Amino acid sequence: MSLLILGIESSCDETGVALVRSPDGPGVPTLLAHALHSQIAMHQAYGGVVPELASRDHIRRVLPLTETVLAEAGCRLADVDVVAYTRGPGLAGALLVGAGVACALGASLGRPVLGVHHLEGHLLSPFLSADPPEFPFVALLVSGGHTQLMRVDGVGRYTLLGETIDDAAGEAFDKSAKLLGLGYPGGPALSRLAQEGDATAFKLPRPLLHSGNLDFSFAGLKTAVLTQAKKLGDDLDARRADLAASTEAAIVDVLVRKTLTALKESGLQRVVVAGGVGANRLLREQLNAACARSKVRVHYPELHLCTDNGAMIAMAAAMRIAAGRQAPEARYAFDVKPRWPLDALDAVPEPEQSVRPA
């Protein structure tokens, strides 16, 4: 049976709402409309996300965005069959806003609700693209504080192959950018500046590249960038683009080579890249080139769906329902899970992992 699913994303500093219609039978759900509000301008003055401000802004944005999406799709709120929301991981206060609104809408409509894992949303977001993947595949998840390699055999069938043991790739971009005086958000600013620099100008470390496993570590790279910036002193302004390019090259080199190792060890011939860092131009260029040589298919979300968004939440809900992994419920007491490992998605939750509204 076809379902109209409203998805709400509020895990950090972007409020996203979308409508997805699941097919009546086999097939990929269809994105009908989505709207997104970014809080970047609000947080720039503080050099990073302020959780309390993020939560308050989600409260202001989520219902107007819902009205916008319904109007664009030509639907009424009463047409919605399921309300999905991000249950975690993320900022506790921000998650509670989306969960609270979703459950209130569900209760008012008499419709079931479904809490979605944020990273599963990213993982399945390439299914919204013009070139959707097929199972099984290796997934490189590079979203905010998460860098993971997963084997994906189907919806809800995830095996962790490797993950970051300290700073994630996104954090390495942002923290290095801050060391270079590039402000917030640092990652995109560093990537733009890197296009003007020489990626071979500085020899920076590739942490854990030869570790014999698929784990990541980027804290040492951040320290190396700091050390090099201090060495440059007054010459930093003149060499900033070169240092940015060398930093980006080091991060991308590790991501690409670890992903290729995961493909080789798993024997799979398909890779999905998802999350904000998946929009990085150099990462796409180098991974595409490397995979083309090995005749491996690479899939990405559409660029506008790389960031946090409601479409990926509605899509993940639709695919979990269709796969029989999770049924929406007309139960409106809710909690959120600020820390929630993706490979523990279908495990029984532990009480201390959840945050309930007061």
PyMOL commands that set and color helices and strands:
alter all, ss='L'
color gray80, all
select helices_A, chain A and resi 40-44+51-73+77-79+92-109+118-128+169-179+186-194+219-266+276-279+281-293+303-305+310-322+342-344+351-353
alter helices_A, ss='H'
color red, helices_A
select strands_A, chain A and resi 4-9+14-21+30-38+82-88+113-117+137-143+146-154+157-163+270-274+297-299
alter strands_A, ss='S'
color yellow, strands_A
deselect
rebuild
show_as cartoon
